[in-house]
Amino acid sequence: MAFTVNDGISVRLVDVQAALAARAYSGDGEVVLDVSDETAPWNTGRYRVGAGVERTDADADIRLGVAALGSIYLGGFGFADLARGLRLEELRPGAVDRADALFRTTAEPWCAEIF
């Protein structure tokens, strides 16, 4: 079996709250994300994403690492994609569908540079 290695684009969120606040969202729903980050512990916490973005002590809907959130952030992958790959945990039924609707975008990530 032959494998092909390709360059790609990746993102590392170093300030989760600022990054989530800078992103556009679809729909009127909200979701609470429980984000873990061993490298940048200031990112670890729960974030309510919806009409705005705020840190919260509310019960989380989805638990995921910052790397998984980075995969979702640009819109190339959705929460359901990562749930199928066991990269996140849905803590409340329907949360993955709500999060996918909220994070939906028509613009696919694209990088013209090969690095």
Secondary structure, DSSP 8 states (H G I E B T S, - for coil): -------------SSHHHHHHHS---SS--EEEEEE-SSSGGG-EEEEESSSEEE--S--SEEEEHHHHHHHHTSSS-HHHHHHTTSEEE-STTHHHHHHHHH--S---------
